[in-house]
Amino acid sequence: MPRTKNSVATRSRRKAVLKQAKGYKGARRRLFKSAKETLLRGWNYAYRDRRNRKREFRKLWIARINAACRENDMKYSTFIDGLNKASIEVDRKVLADLAVHDGDGFRRFIDAAKEALA
């Protein structure tokens, strides 16, 4: 049986990889092997950092809420405990946005948490 070579599939696969490597410098853009290694590494970083982004934003929100709480003479942990006891379910993203853009609205949450703790 004669040996078959599928150069059409090979060429299209290599073209696809080189097309995705557009924007890289030097051999990372021009050579198949370098481009493929760089792409695989980039995809690993992208996968990892899609998860890390969620952690980083949560940390940022907590820092902003804590800063706003301290301006109103309350600690973050006490504030969250007060909200839980008051049965107020607002996520940290919304609380952080209120803390930055609407101080009066955030103060109402502080007051509700203080009432629930008292």
N, C-alpha and C positions, 0 to 999 in steps of 0.2 A: 504494500500500500504506500503511495507516495506521501511524503511529508507535506503538511499544509501549514502555511504561515498566514496569520490573520493581521496583516499590517494595517488594514483599515481601522480595526478596533484599537490597535496599539496607538496609531497616529491620533485618533480622536480622543483617546484617554489622555495622551500627553498634551494635546492642544487644550483640553479642558483644564488641566493642572496649570499650564503656563498662562492661561487666560485668568485664572484666579490669583496668580502671583503678580498680576499687573500692579504697578506702584512700588514694587520692591526695587532694590538697587543691585546693579551688577549681575553676578551669576545667579543670584536668588531669583531674578526675573527671567534670565535667558536659558539656564540649564535645567533640564527636567529634574535631575536628582536633587540639586540644591533647592529648587523651587518646592518640590514635594516635601522635603524635610522641614523647610521653613513653614509651609502651610500646616503640616501636622502639628508642629509646635504651637503655631498661632491658634489653631482650633482647640488645643488643650488649654491654653491660657484663656480663650474666650469662654469655654465650658466652665472652667474654674471660677472665672470672674463674674459670670452671670449669677453664681451663687453668692460670691463675696459682696456683690453690689447690694444685695438685700440686707446683709449684716451691717454694711457701712451706713446705709440709710437709716436703719434702726438706731444705730449708735448716735448718728447726727440728731435724730428726732429726740432721743432721750436727753442729749446734752442741751438742746434748746428748751425742752420742757423744764429741765432741772434749773436752768438759768432763770426762766420766768418764775418758777416756784420760789427760788431764793429771793427774788425781788419782792415777793409777797410773804416773806418770813415763813417759808415752809420747805421741807425737804421733799425731794422727788419721791422717795419710797413712801413717805407719809401721805403724799398727795394721791398716789396710785391706790394705796390702801383705802383712803377716804372715798375715792371714786367707786371702788369695788363695793364698799359697805353701803354707799348711796345707790347702788345698782345702776350706775351710769356707765354705759358701754360705748365709749368713744375710743377709736384707735389712736395710736401715738402719732401717726402721720397728721391727722386732723388736729390733735392737740398742739403739735409743734407749729402748724400753720397758724392756728389761733394765737399762740404765744408770740409769734413774730409779727403778725399783721393786725390782730385785734386784741389789744391788751384788756379792754373792758369785758369782752366775751370770755376771755381766759379767766379773768378775776371772778366771774360768776361760777365757773367750775371750781375754783379755789374755795369760794364761800360754801358751795355745796359739799365739798369734801370736808371742810372744817365742821360743818353742821353734823355730818354723818359720824365724824369721829367724837364729837362732844357728847 
